[in-house]
Amino acid sequence: MNHQVGKWVFGVSVGLLAAYYAYQWAADAGPDIQRQQEEKAVIESRLQLKTLLDIGTLTIVDPLLPDRKVGKAYVFTVGNGWEVSGFYRRSEQDLWHPYLATVNRNFRITHLKISDSALLHRDGEGVLEVLP
């Protein structure tokens, strides 16, 4: 009879423990908050990229608008902000140009690296670094 009670107590204990951990995992808001911040960093970097480059209409591929045919785009946490990578082009005939934007906690681009020979003459006021 003690084995029957012991099995029952063990089963209920394991069930309650599993239910508790499942609830904690489902109720954890950390990943959702991080995802929202990453999305905001990408959206803000997209808007600022258009302003900083100031070259008219851009088609942008970034982590929120992926196109695997063009290349992979990432957003990841770095120090006190994020790095957002992607590609842009000015028209259908233009080649895709890669970019890497460093975004701070205030969602402002602090550094931008691009590979676009058409912009070699621009300096971007210390923010834009053009790679040949």
C-alpha positions as CSV (number, residue, x, y, z in Angstrom):
1,M,0.0,0.0,0.0
2,N,2.9,2.4,0.7
3,H,4.1,1.9,-2.9
4,Q,0.7,3.0,-4.2
5,V,0.7,6.2,-2.1
6,G,4.3,6.9,-3.0
7,K,3.6,6.5,-6.8
8,W,0.6,8.8,-6.5
9,V,2.5,11.5,-4.6
10,F,5.4,11.2,-7.0
11,G,3.2,11.5,-10.0
12,V,1.3,14.5,-8.7
13,S,4.6,16.2,-7.6
14,V,6.2,15.7,-11.1
15,G,3.0,16.9,-12.8
16,L,2.8,20.1,-10.7
17,L,6.4,20.8,-11.2
18,A,6.1,20.4,-15.0
19,A,3.0,22.6,-15.0
20,Y,4.9,25.3,-13.0
21,Y,7.8,25.3,-15.4
22,A,5.6,25.3,-18.5
23,Y,3.7,28.3,-17.0
24,Q,6.9,30.2,-16.3
25,W,8.2,29.5,-19.8
26,A,4.9,30.6,-21.4
27,A,4.6,33.7,-19.3
28,D,8.2,35.0,-19.8
29,A,7.9,38.3,-21.5
30,G,11.7,38.7,-22.0
31,P,11.9,37.3,-25.5
32,D,8.9,39.3,-26.7
33,I,10.4,42.5,-25.3
34,Q,13.7,41.8,-27.0
35,R,12.0,41.0,-30.3
36,Q,10.0,44.3,-30.1
37,Q,13.3,46.2,-29.5
38,E,15.0,44.5,-32.4
39,E,12.1,45.2,-34.7
40,K,12.2,48.9,-33.7
41,A,16.0,49.0,-34.3
42,V,15.5,47.6,-37.8
43,I,12.6,50.0,-38.7
44,E,14.5,53.0,-37.4
45,S,17.7,52.0,-39.1
46,R,15.7,51.6,-42.4
47,L,14.3,55.1,-42.1
48,Q,17.7,56.7,-41.2
49,L,19.5,54.8,-44.0
50,K,17.2,56.5,-46.5
51,T,17.9,59.9,-44.9
52,L,21.6,59.4,-44.5
53,L,22.2,58.2,-48.1
54,D,19.8,60.8,-49.6
55,I,19.9,59.2,-53.0
56,G,16.2,59.0,-53.9
57,T,14.1,55.8,-53.8
58,L,15.7,52.8,-52.2
59,T,14.6,49.1,-52.2
60,I,15.8,47.7,-48.9
61,V,16.3,44.1,-47.8
62,D,16.6,43.8,-44.0
63,P,15.7,41.3,-41.3
64,L,12.1,42.4,-41.4
65,L,11.9,42.3,-45.2
66,P,14.2,39.3,-46.1
67,D,15.0,38.1,-49.6
68,R,17.3,35.0,-49.5
69,K,18.0,35.5,-53.2
70,V,19.8,38.7,-52.4
71,G,21.5,37.6,-49.2
72,K,21.0,37.1,-45.5
73,A,20.2,40.0,-43.2
74,Y,20.7,40.1,-39.5
75,V,19.9,42.0,-36.4
76,F,21.9,41.2,-33.2
77,T,22.6,42.8,-29.9
78,V,26.0,44.4,-29.5
79,G,27.1,46.2,-26.4
80,N,24.7,49.1,-25.9
81,G,22.6,48.6,-29.0
82,W,22.3,46.6,-32.1
83,E,23.9,45.9,-35.5
84,V,21.6,45.7,-38.4
85,S,22.8,44.3,-41.8
86,G,21.0,44.3,-45.1
87,F,21.1,45.3,-48.7
88,Y,19.8,48.2,-50.7
89,R,19.6,49.3,-54.4
90,R,18.4,52.4,-56.1
91,S,16.6,50.8,-59.1
92,E,15.9,47.4,-60.7
93,Q,19.0,47.8,-62.8
94,D,21.2,48.6,-59.9
95,L,23.2,46.0,-58.1
96,W,22.5,45.2,-54.4
97,H,24.8,47.1,-52.0
98,P,25.4,45.6,-48.5
99,Y,25.3,47.8,-45.4
100,L,25.9,47.4,-41.7
101,A,24.4,49.9,-39.4
102,T,25.3,50.2,-35.7
103,V,22.2,51.4,-33.8
104,N,22.4,52.7,-30.2
105,R,19.8,52.3,-27.4
106,N,18.1,55.5,-28.5
107,F,17.5,53.8,-31.9
108,R,19.9,56.2,-33.8
109,I,22.5,55.0,-36.3
110,T,25.9,55.8,-34.8
111,H,27.9,54.1,-37.6
112,L,27.1,53.0,-41.1
113,K,29.3,50.9,-43.4
114,I,28.2,50.5,-47.0
115,S,29.8,49.1,-50.1
116,D,28.7,51.4,-52.9
117,S,31.2,52.9,-55.3
118,A,28.7,55.6,-56.4
119,L,29.0,57.2,-52.9
120,L,32.8,57.2,-52.5
121,H,32.8,61.0,-52.5
122,R,30.5,61.4,-49.5
123,D,31.5,61.3,-45.8
124,G,28.1,61.3,-44.0
125,E,29.5,63.6,-41.2
126,G,31.4,60.8,-39.5
127,V,28.6,58.3,-39.6
128,L,29.1,56.9,-43.1
129,E,32.1,54.7,-43.9
130,V,32.2,53.8,-47.6
131,L,34.1,50.6,-48.5
132,P,35.5,50.3,-52.0
